[in-house]
């Protein structure tokens, strides 16, 4: 493999830059640009002067040195801590490339750590999620991927599946071998039942963890002039949405994001829904209905000072099976609305009371349990769903009285999905696509 180099810090003028070099020629290449001999001693620091071909001084730097296999990538690594000017850092990068290094691609250092067996794919994704964490809860969830508990759980499931495959193959190829139990379809069902239950639990928590990691989508829904835009402006503490007594003022989605109680909440103010509207307003209303289908929580706003209308009742029926919170706004003007909900006044109540109610409705408190394990990426969640669906297919096949030697192919497929989760298949095309989401230098 070629020796790679990248700036591990943001390309801005700052106090210090870190340039990371990894590969079997790391020390040779760094030695080619320094006045002093760089000693190959792991877990140590060394001060050297970097010079160009004309022996002109470029910078006075500190090297952090690591020797294979005891490094992040499993290769020799030298990290150059130079002064924080972009020009200085670029001069050093150009010298390193001129002496044999190549510029690293997105996430290539972590990819090499995976390929060299330093980490598995679950931990690699955990690294990226730590970098992209938007709140403290997401940060803790990401650390759960790095502490090894998730990998241990997936490996145990994979080991159980491997034993099932081995048992079936022995039963088929060596029926006279009595030291292994006869794995009938009924016995197979019993063995798969706890695995399926464990996977369902992991999936349920992972879906919640994914929402927390990437932000919880919350749509503010209701008919016109109930105070949706006023609520959004209070939440964001800015006049982002236009507030007017004229019905249909909001005709497009207005979005804003806040961090509250270690959660990232993405609020979407939607167009007020009403029957009679012009063509332009209808486009906004259509978007409102679309948001109702895809968000994690709906805030249904109604006017507490007026009786609920039949039209609002029909809207409530549409969201009854979705997570939602009914907000009875304008309660300072009287309470003629008999529907149960959270009483609120944009003019008199503090927004903290509403945000507390929203967090309470989300009910994500259990996710803070550090003993729980989660996968975080869409791809990982997709793999969990594939495994559960395959187990469902096996159960259907058993009900149809199919022989176990025909079912074993599905069990092989489960083993492959688990290997994909751990990154054991080393699918280069998949890895290249995945690591594109990583930072250069990581």
C-alpha positions in Angstrom: 0.0 0.0 0.0 1.1 3.5 -0.7 2.0 5.9 2.1 -0.8 8.4 2.5 -0.7 12.0 3.9 -3.4 14.4 4.8 -4.1 17.5 6.9 -6.0 16.2 9.9 -7.1 19.7 11.0 -9.4 22.2 9.3 -7.7 24.1 6.4 -7.8 27.5 8.3 -5.2 29.7 9.9 -5.1 28.5 13.6 -2.7 27.9 16.4 -1.5 24.4 15.3 -2.0 22.1 12.3 -1.6 18.3 12.4 -0.4 16.5 9.3 -0.8 12.8 9.4 1.4 10.4 7.4 0.7 6.6 7.4 2.3 3.7 5.6 5.4 1.6 5.4 7.5 4.5 4.1 6.2 7.0 6.6 9.6 7.4 8.4 11.6 7.3 5.2 9.5 10.1 3.6 9.5 12.3 6.8 13.3 11.8 7.1 13.7 13.2 3.6 12.4 16.6 4.6 14.0 17.1 8.1 17.4 18.4 9.3 17.6 15.8 12.1 17.3 12.1 11.8 13.8 10.9 12.8 14.2 7.9 15.0 11.6 5.1 14.6 10.4 4.9 18.2 6.7 4.4 18.9 4.7 6.4 21.3 7.3 9.2 21.5 7.7 12.9 20.5 10.6 14.4 18.6 11.3 18.0 17.7 12.8 18.6 14.2 13.3 21.3 11.6 11.6 20.8 8.2 13.5 22.1 5.2 12.9 22.2 1.4 15.4 21.0 -1.3 17.3 24.2 -1.0 17.8 23.6 2.7 15.6 26.6 3.5 13.7 26.3 6.8 10.0 25.7 6.4 9.0 25.1 10.1 10.1 24.0 13.5 7.8 21.1 14.4 7.0 18.3 16.9 6.5 14.8 15.6 4.2 12.3 17.3 5.5 8.8 16.3 3.8 5.4 16.1 5.3 2.2 14.9 3.3 -0.7 13.2 1.2 -2.5 14.4 0.7 -0.3 17.5 -1.0 2.6 15.7 -4.5 3.8 14.7 -4.1 2.4 11.2 -1.9 -0.6 12.1 0.9 1.0 10.0 3.8 3.3 10.8 2.4 6.7 11.5 4.1 10.1 11.9 1.9 13.1 12.9 3.6 16.4 12.2 2.4 19.2 14.6 3.4 22.4 12.8 2.5 26.0 13.1 -1.1 26.8 12.2 -0.8 28.8 9.0 -2.4 27.2 5.9 0.6 28.3 3.8 3.0 26.5 6.1 0.9 23.4 6.2 0.6 23.3 2.4 4.4 23.7 2.0 4.9 20.6 4.2 2.3 18.6 2.4 3.8 19.4 -0.9 7.3 18.3 0.3 5.9 15.0 1.6 4.1 14.3 -1.7 7.2 15.2 -3.7 9.1 12.6 -1.6 6.7 9.7 -2.3 3.5 10.2 -0.3 0.1 10.4 -1.9 -2.9 12.5 -0.7 -5.3 10.4 1.4 -9.0 10.1 0.3 -11.9 10.7 2.6 -11.7 8.4 5.7 -8.7 6.5 4.3 -6.9 6.3 7.6 -9.9 4.7 9.3 -10.4 2.5 6.2 -6.9 1.2 6.6 -7.5 0.6 10.3 -10.5 -1.6 9.3 -8.6 -3.4 6.6 -5.7 -4.0 9.0 -7.9 -5.5 11.6 -7.5 -2.7 14.2 -11.3 -2.0 14.2 -14.4 -3.5 12.7 -17.0 -1.7 10.6 -19.3 -0.9 13.6 -16.4 0.8 15.4 -15.4 2.7 12.2 -19.0 4.1 11.9 -18.8 5.0 15.6 -15.7 7.1 14.9 -17.5 9.0 12.2 -20.6 9.5 14.4 -18.5 10.9 17.2 -17.1 13.5 14.8 -20.6 14.4 13.5 -22.4 14.3 16.9 -24.7 17.3 17.3 -25.6 16.8 21.0 -24.3 15.0 24.1 -26.7 12.1 23.8 -25.6 11.4 20.3 -22.0 11.5 21.5 -22.7 8.9 24.2 -24.5 6.7 21.7 -21.5 6.9 19.4 -19.1 5.9 22.2 -21.3 2.8 22.8 -20.1 1.7 19.3 -16.5 2.2 20.2 -16.5 0.4 23.6 -16.8 -3.0 21.9 -20.1 -4.0 23.4 -22.0 -3.7 20.1 -19.3 -5.7 18.2 -19.3 -8.3 21.0 -23.1 -8.7 20.7 -23.1 -9.0 16.9 -20.2 -11.5 17.0 -22.1 -13.6 19.6 -25.1 -13.7 17.3 -22.9 -14.6 14.4 -21.3 -17.4 16.4 -24.7 -18.8 17.3 -25.7 -18.7 13.6 -22.4 -20.4 12.7 -23.1 -23.2 15.2 -26.6 -23.7 13.7 -25.1 -24.0 10.2 -22.4 -26.4 11.4 -25.0 -28.6 13.1 -27.2 -28.7 10.0 -24.3 -29.6 7.7 -23.2 -32.4 10.1 -26.8 -33.7 10.2 -27.0 -33.7 6.4 -23.5 -35.1 5.6 -23.0 -37.4 8.6 -26.4 -38.6 9.8 -24.8 -41.4 11.7 -22.8 -38.9 13.9 -24.5 -39.0 17.2 -22.5 -36.5 19.2 -24.5 -33.6 17.6 -28.3 -33.2 18.2 -30.7 -33.8 15.4 -31.6 -30.3 14.4 -35.2 -30.6 13.4 -37.2 -27.6 12.1 -38.9 -27.3 15.6 -35.5 -27.2 17.3 -34.3 -24.6 14.7 -37.3 -22.4 15.5 -36.4 -22.6 19.2 -32.8 -21.6 18.5 -33.8 -18.7 16.3 -36.5 -17.3 18.6 -34.1 -15.6 21.2 -31.9 -14.4 18.3 -34.9 -12.7 16.6 -36.0 -11.2 19.9 -32.5 -9.8 20.5 -32.3 -8.4 17.0 -35.7 -6.7 17.4 -34.6 -5.0 20.6 -31.4 -3.9 18.9 -33.4 -2.6 15.9 -35.9 -0.7 18.0 -33.3 1.1 20.0 -31.2 1.7 16.9 -34.0 3.5 15.1 -34.4 5.9 18.1 -30.6 6.3 18.3 -30.5 7.2 14.6 -33.1 9.9 15.1 -31.1 11.3 18.0 -27.9 11.2 16.0 -29.2 13.0 13.0 -31.8 15.2 14.7 -35.5 14.6 15.5 -37.9 15.9 12.9 -40.9 17.7 14.4 -43.6 19.2 12.2 -45.9 21.9 13.4 -49.3 21.2 11.8 -52.8 22.8 12.1 -55.3 24.9 10.2 -54.6 28.6 9.5 -54.2 31.2 12.1 -53.8 29.0 15.2 -50.3 30.3 16.0 -48.0 27.8 14.4 -45.5 30.4 13.2 -45.6 32.2 16.5 -44.7 28.9 18.3 -41.8 28.3 15.9 -40.5 31.8 16.4 -40.6 31.4 20.2 -38.8 28.0 20.0 -36.0 29.5 17.8 -36.0 32.8 19.7 -36.0 34.7 16.4 -38.6 36.0 13.9 -38.0 33.3 11.3 -41.6 32.7 10.2 -44.0 35.5 9.2 -46.8 36.1 11.7 -50.0 37.6 10.3 -53.8 37.6 10.9 -54.2 37.0 7.2 -55.0 33.3 6.6 -52.4 31.4 4.5 -49.4 33.5 5.3 -47.0 30.5 5.5 -47.0 28.9 2.1 -43.7 26.9 2.2 -41.9 25.0 4.9 -40.0 27.1 7.4 -37.3 25.1 9.4 -35.2 25.7 12.4 -33.0 23.6 14.7 -32.2 23.8 18.4 -30.4 21.7 21.0 -32.5 21.1 24.1 -31.8 18.6 27.0 -29.1 16.8 25.0 -31.4 16.3 22.0 -31.3 18.0 18.5 -34.8 19.1 17.5 -35.5 20.0 13.9 -38.7 22.0 13.8 -40.7 22.5 10.6 -43.4 25.1 10.4 -45.9 24.0 7.7 -48.5 25.9 5.7 -51.9 26.2 7.5 -54.3 23.6 6.2 -57.7 24.8 5.0 -60.3 23.8 2.4 -60.5 27.0 0.4 -57.1 28.3 -0.9 -55.4 29.5 -4.0 -53.1 27.5 -6.3 -49.9 28.8 -4.6 -51.2 28.0 -1.1 -52.3 24.5 -2.2 -48.6 23.7 -3.0 -47.7 24.6 0.6 -50.6 22.5 2.0 -49.5 19.5 -0.1 -46.1 19.8 1.6 -47.8 19.9 5.0 -49.5 16.6 4.3 -46.2 15.1 3.1 -44.4 16.2 6.3 -47.1 14.5 8.4 -46.0 11.2 6.9 -42.3 11.4 7.4 -41.6 13.3 10.6 -40.8 11.7 14.0 -43.3 13.9 16.0 -46.3 16.1 15.0 -47.2 19.1 17.0 -50.9 19.6 16.2 -51.8 23.2 17.1 -55.4 24.3 17.7 -57.0 27.5 19.0 -58.0 26.9 22.6 -60.4 29.9 22.5 -62.5 28.4 19.7 -64.4 25.1 19.5 -62.6 22.5 17.5 -63.9 22.3 13.9 -65.0 19.2 12.1 -62.1 19.8 9.7 -59.6 19.7 12.6 -61.3 16.5 13.8 -60.6 15.0 10.4 -56.9 16.1 10.6 -56.6 14.5 14.0 -57.9 11.2 12.6 -55.2 11.2 10.0 -52.4 11.5 12.7 -53.9 9.4 15.4 -51.5 6.5 14.7 -48.4 8.8 14.5 -46.5 10.2 17.5 -48.2 13.5 18.2 -48.8 16.2 20.8 -51.9 18.4 20.7 -51.1 22.0 21.6 -54.1 24.2 22.6 -52.6 27.6 21.8 -54.2 31.0 22.7 -55.5 29.6 26.0 -55.1 33.2 27.5 -58.1 34.2 25.3 -60.4 31.5 27.0 -60.9 27.8 26.8 -63.8 26.8 24.5 -61.9 23.9 22.9 -63.0 20.7 24.6 -60.3 18.4 23.1 -57.5 17.1 25.5 -54.1 18.7 25.0 -51.3 20.8 26.3 -52.6 24.3 27.2 -50.2 27.1 26.0 -50.1 30.8 25.3 -47.5 32.4 23.1 -48.0 35.7 24.9 -48.0 34.5 28.5 -46.3 31.1 28.8 -42.5 30.4 28.7 -41.4 28.2 25.8 -39.5 26.0 28.2 -42.8 24.4 29.4 -43.7 23.4 25.8 -40.2 22.1 25.1 -40.3 20.0 28.3 -43.6 18.6 27.1 -42.2 17.8 23.7 -39.2 15.9 25.2 -41.6 14.1 27.6 -43.7 13.0 24.6 -40.7 11.8 22.7 -39.8 9.6 25.7 -36.2 8.9 24.8 -34.9 8.8 28.4 -34.1 5.0 28.3 -31.7 5.6 25.4 -29.3 7.2 27.9 -28.6 3.8 29.4 -24.9 3.2 28.7 -25.5 -0.6 28.8 -27.7 -0.5 25.7 -26.2 -1.1 22.3 -27.2 0.5 19.0 -26.3 0.7 15.4 -26.4 4.2 14.0 -26.2 4.4 10.2 -29.0 3.8 7.8 -27.0 0.9 6.2 -26.6 -0.8 9.5 -30.3 -0.5 10.4 -31.1 -1.9 6.9 -28.9 -4.9 7.5 -30.7 -5.6 10.8 -34.0 -5.4 9.0 -32.7 -7.9 6.3 -31.7 -10.4 9.0 -35.1 -10.2 10.8 -36.9 -10.5 7.5 -34.8 -13.6 6.6 -35.7 -15.2 9.9 -39.3 -14.4 9.1 -38.9 -16.2 5.8 -37.4 -19.2 7.6 -40.4 -19.4 9.9 -42.7 -19.3 6.9 -40.7 -22.0 5.2 -41.0 -24.2 8.3 -44.8 -23.7 8.5 -44.9 -24.9 4.9 -43.1 -28.1 6.0 -40.0 -27.4 3.9 -37.1 -29.7 4.7 -34.2 -28.2 6.7 -31.6 -28.7 4.0 -33.6 -26.2 1.8 -33.8 -23.7 4.6 -30.0 -23.7 5.3 -29.4 -21.2 2.4 -31.4 -18.6 4.3 -29.3 -19.2 7.4 -26.1 -18.8 5.3 -27.6 -15.4 4.2 -28.0 -14.3 7.8 -24.4 -15.1 8.4 -23.4 -12.9 5.4 -25.5 -10.0 6.7 -23.8 -10.2 10.1 -20.4 -10.3 8.3 -21.5 -7.2 6.4 -22.3 -5.4 9.7 -18.8 -6.2 11.0 -17.1 -5.4 7.8 -15.6 -8.9 7.5 -16.5 -9.3 3.8 -14.1 -6.4 2.9 -16.3 -5.3 -0.1 -14.0 -2.6 -1.4 -16.7 -0.9 -3.5 -19.0 -0.7 -0.4 -16.2 0.6 1.8 -15.1 3.2 -0.7 -18.7 4.5 -0.8 -19.1 4.4 3.0 -15.8 6.2 3.8 -16.7 9.1 1.4 -18.8 10.4 4.3 -15.7 10.7 6.5 -13.4 13.7 6.8 -10.2 13.8 4.9 -7.4 13.1 7.4 -9.5 10.7 9.5 
